[in-house]
Amino acid sequence: MKPYEQRFPWNLDWNLLRTFMVVVDRRGITRAADFLGVTQPTISSALKRLEDTVGKRLVDRRPSHFAVTEAGQILYRECSTMFGSVSQIPSLMTEAESRISGHISIVMTSHVVSPHFDETLERFNEVHPDATYSISVAESLEVLNRLRQNRATMGLCLMREPDPALKASVLFREYFGLYCGPHHRLFGKERIKISELQGESSVSFQTDVESGPLYSVTQLREMALLKPDLKGISANLPEVRRMIIAGIGVGALPVHVAQKDVDLGQLWQLPPYSNLPAVDLYFLTNPMRSMNPAEMALVASINLLLKEVPMAKRIYD
């Protein structure tokens, strides 16, 4: 830009543009003066100042004649664009105030597989693109501790007993079955009797202990007469899966999570095949937490999911 072009926006009295637009819209100085409630000389003076600023004649005004010059038409088009943008400012500011933002901290137990939760999170992010997230994985006991200490927005984990300090609702129910890896002697074998598992080494989760949230899985191992002492243990589901595939021991996994590996030939389900232990995974919040708008909105979305989708559809078997 040339120097005088750079100075132009700063030297221009923007009120003159508004007056000029009224003159063009009303097709005359007298009509413009009447519309704005000022005298005709005031409009004429404003128009003269604007023409001096831009260095161009904008209106051909003679007795009984009014016409906008080519330069005036260009200026009018640009003014219309600017005024259109300015007119949007109030609605844009109102929209900005209504847009939900804030950080959401989620802590969950390992490998939570829930299509319902994932779809809710996807829809929420589409509606509220300004929200940010952090998701961490911890064993169920640590999830509960973080929520009690108000260090997370929400938690997804297993529970054996209700926690009076937290609000808990069942997000979904899953069933656990026993599996072996591709090099196990029973892999690929049909019609396996549960007695054939007696004395097998086993691997499991840290929560698979007496009175723990996976106590029903402990009972499943006992029913199969697996060795009572675990050969491998982890708080992380992918690592339990890794140990099963590596042949370290037989282990229990959620049936709906393990099915993909069964289809790929990496896992093989072992008996029992019916009356499998059911385990509930909970959605938890701390009622004492002061939440930002994004946190409140996501919690409300999940609560709406739990209300509208019956439990029967949130059972993954």
Buried (B, 14 or more C-beta within 10 A) or exposed (E): EEEEEEEBEEEBEEEBBBBBBBBBEBEBBBBBBEEBEEEBEBBBEBBEBBBEBBEBEBBEBEEEEBEBBEBBEBBBEEBEEBEEEEEEEEEEEEEEEEEBEBEBBBBBBBBBBBEBBEEBBEEBBEEBEEBEBEEEBBBBBBBBBBBBEEBBBBBBBBBEEEBEEBBBBBBBBBBBBBBBBBEBEBBEEEEBEBEBBEEBBBBBBBBBBEEBBBBBBBEBBEBBBBBEEBBBBBBBBEBBBBBBBEBBBBBBBBBBBBBEBBEEEBBBBBBBEEEBBEBBBBBBBBEEBEBBBBBBBBBEBBBEBBEEBEEEEBBBE
